[in-house]
């Protein structure tokens, strides 16, 4: 004697009996298809995320290179100011690490 759930009772018209194995097989097939579709969707999302991360990393690298060039040009233009800033930073760092 097979037991049926409320959802099966609601879906099955009165007087029609379905085999429990057939219904389970159909549900299993539908579930497999859903999981497969979800996996495909996840893969496409993953590929898009990786491509976006690569793009952002390239942009960040270019921006850091530009900052490096700007700092080097500023240091060449004002070497004494750069030396003073470095000395001040070293002094402050020494105070912090001494404690």
C-alpha atoms as a printed R data frame, in Angstrom:
   type eleno elety resid chain resno       x      y       z
1  ATOM     1    CA   UNK     A     1   0.000  0.000   0.000
2  ATOM     2    CA   UNK     A     2   1.564  3.248  -1.171
3  ATOM     3    CA   UNK     A     3   1.079  6.452   0.784
4  ATOM     4    CA   UNK     A     4   0.497  9.699  -1.031
5  ATOM     5    CA   UNK     A     5   1.271 13.222   0.025
6  ATOM     6    CA   UNK     A     6  -1.178 16.093   0.086
7  ATOM     7    CA   UNK     A     7   0.406 17.589  -3.039
8  ATOM     8    CA   UNK     A     8  -0.089 14.320  -4.917
9  ATOM     9    CA   UNK     A     9  -3.709 14.230  -3.786
10 ATOM    10    CA   UNK     A    10  -4.240 17.772  -5.044
11 ATOM    11    CA   UNK     A    11  -2.561 17.084  -8.400
12 ATOM    12    CA   UNK     A    12  -4.234 13.726  -9.067
13 ATOM    13    CA   UNK     A    13  -7.871 13.974 -10.145
14 ATOM    14    CA   UNK     A    14 -10.339 11.813  -8.282
15 ATOM    15    CA   UNK     A    15 -10.538  8.261  -9.554
16 ATOM    16    CA   UNK     A    16  -7.066  8.298 -11.212
17 ATOM    17    CA   UNK     A    17  -4.302  6.376  -9.584
18 ATOM    18    CA   UNK     A    18  -0.639  6.880 -10.469
19 ATOM    19    CA   UNK     A    19   2.088  4.429  -9.772
20 ATOM    20    CA   UNK     A    20   4.380  5.640  -7.014
21 ATOM    21    CA   UNK     A    21   7.459  4.540  -8.963
22 ATOM    22    CA   UNK     A    22   6.464  6.466 -12.099
23 ATOM    23    CA   UNK     A    23   5.801  9.679 -10.216
24 ATOM    24    CA   UNK     A    24   9.055  9.338  -8.300
25 ATOM    25    CA   UNK     A    25  10.959  8.669 -11.503
26 ATOM    26    CA   UNK     A    26   9.436 11.752 -13.138
27 ATOM    27    CA   UNK     A    27  10.273 13.910 -10.126
28 ATOM    28    CA   UNK     A    28  13.815 12.564 -10.080
29 ATOM    29    CA   UNK     A    29  14.240 13.338 -13.786
30 ATOM    30    CA   UNK     A    30  12.900 16.852 -13.284
31 ATOM    31    CA   UNK     A    31  15.191 17.362 -10.296
32 ATOM    32    CA   UNK     A    32  18.215 16.193 -12.299
33 ATOM    33    CA   UNK     A    33  17.325 18.636 -15.073
34 ATOM    34    CA   UNK     A    34  16.989 21.474 -12.551
35 ATOM    35    CA   UNK     A    35  20.344 20.654 -10.950
36 ATOM    36    CA   UNK     A    36  21.988 20.472 -14.387
37 ATOM    37    CA   UNK     A    37  20.523 23.861 -15.350
38 ATOM    38    CA   UNK     A    38  21.635 25.348 -12.044
39 ATOM    39    CA   UNK     A    39  25.146 23.977 -12.563
40 ATOM    40    CA   UNK     A    40  25.307 25.493 -16.068
41 ATOM    41    CA   UNK     A    41  24.115 28.827 -14.739
42 ATOM    42    CA   UNK     A    42  26.687 28.700 -11.925
43 ATOM    43    CA   UNK     A    43  29.485 27.956 -14.407
44 ATOM    44    CA   UNK     A    44  28.534 30.907 -16.611
45 ATOM    45    CA   UNK     A    45  28.371 33.177 -13.551
46 ATOM    46    CA   UNK     A    46  31.761 31.911 -12.401
47 ATOM    47    CA   UNK     A    47  33.323 32.592 -15.805
48 ATOM    48    CA   UNK     A    48  31.891 36.114 -15.810
49 ATOM    49    CA   UNK     A    49  33.189 36.755 -12.276
50 ATOM    50    CA   UNK     A    50  36.685 35.537 -13.173
51 ATOM    51    CA   UNK     A    51  36.765 37.738 -16.268
52 ATOM    52    CA   UNK     A    52  35.600 40.736 -14.230
53 ATOM    53    CA   UNK     A    53  38.271 40.066 -11.577
54 ATOM    54    CA   UNK     A    54  40.975 39.867 -14.266
55 ATOM    55    CA   UNK     A    55  39.772 43.142 -15.740
56 ATOM    56    CA   UNK     A    56  39.783 44.859 -12.351
57 ATOM    57    CA   UNK     A    57  43.254 43.501 -11.554
58 ATOM    58    CA   UNK     A    58  44.561 44.882 -14.839
59 ATOM    59    CA   UNK     A    59  42.984 48.261 -14.162
60 ATOM    60    CA   UNK     A    60  44.424 48.327 -10.644
61 ATOM    61    CA   UNK     A    61  47.879 47.442 -11.926
62 ATOM    62    CA   UNK     A    62  47.750 50.244 -14.483
63 ATOM    63    CA   UNK     A    63  46.624 52.742 -11.864
64 ATOM    64    CA   UNK     A    64  49.353 51.707  -9.420
65 ATOM    65    CA   UNK     A    65  51.932 52.048 -12.187
66 ATOM    66    CA   UNK     A    66  50.641 55.576 -12.895
67 ATOM    67    CA   UNK     A    67  50.899 56.484  -9.180
68 ATOM    68    CA   UNK     A    68  54.432 55.107  -9.082
69 ATOM    69    CA   UNK     A    69  55.409 57.251 -12.065
70 ATOM    70    CA   UNK     A    70  53.794 60.348 -10.513
71 ATOM    71    CA   UNK     A    71  55.614 59.836  -7.202
72 ATOM    72    CA   UNK     A    72  58.949 59.260  -8.952
73 ATOM    73    CA   UNK     A    73  58.496 62.428 -11.042
74 ATOM    74    CA   UNK     A    74  57.588 64.434  -7.918
75 ATOM    75    CA   UNK     A    75  60.626 63.078  -6.064
76 ATOM    76    CA   UNK     A    76  62.904 64.066  -8.957
77 ATOM    77    CA   UNK     A    77  61.374 67.543  -9.094
78 ATOM    78    CA   UNK     A    78  61.634 68.171  -5.305
79 ATOM    79    CA   UNK     A    79  64.323 65.903  -3.842
80 ATOM    80    CA   UNK     A    80  64.691 67.793  -0.538
81 ATOM    81    CA   UNK     A    81  60.973 67.686   0.177
82 ATOM    82    CA   UNK     A    82  60.938 63.954  -0.576
83 ATOM    83    CA   UNK     A    83  63.903 63.446   1.753
84 ATOM    84    CA   UNK     A    84  62.123 65.400   4.510
85 ATOM    85    CA   UNK     A    85  58.927 63.391   4.137
86 ATOM    86    CA   UNK     A    86  60.898 60.120   4.272
87 ATOM    87    CA   UNK     A    87  62.785 61.281   7.376
88 ATOM    88    CA   UNK     A    88  59.555 62.325   9.113
89 ATOM    89    CA   UNK     A    89  57.896 59.004   8.234
90 ATOM    90    CA   UNK     A    90  60.925 57.124   9.607
91 ATOM    91    CA   UNK     A    91  60.864 59.145  12.820
92 ATOM    92    CA   UNK     A    92  57.141 58.525  13.381
93 ATOM    93    CA   UNK     A    93  57.529 54.827  12.590
94 ATOM    94    CA   UNK     A    94  60.451 54.651  15.068
95 ATOM    95    CA   UNK     A    95  58.297 56.232  17.783
96 ATOM    96    CA   UNK     A    96  55.468 53.806  17.150
97 ATOM    97    CA   UNK     A    97  57.661 50.703  17.112
98 ATOM    98    CA   UNK     A    98  59.633 51.746  20.195
99 ATOM    99    CA   UNK     A    99  56.543 51.576  22.415
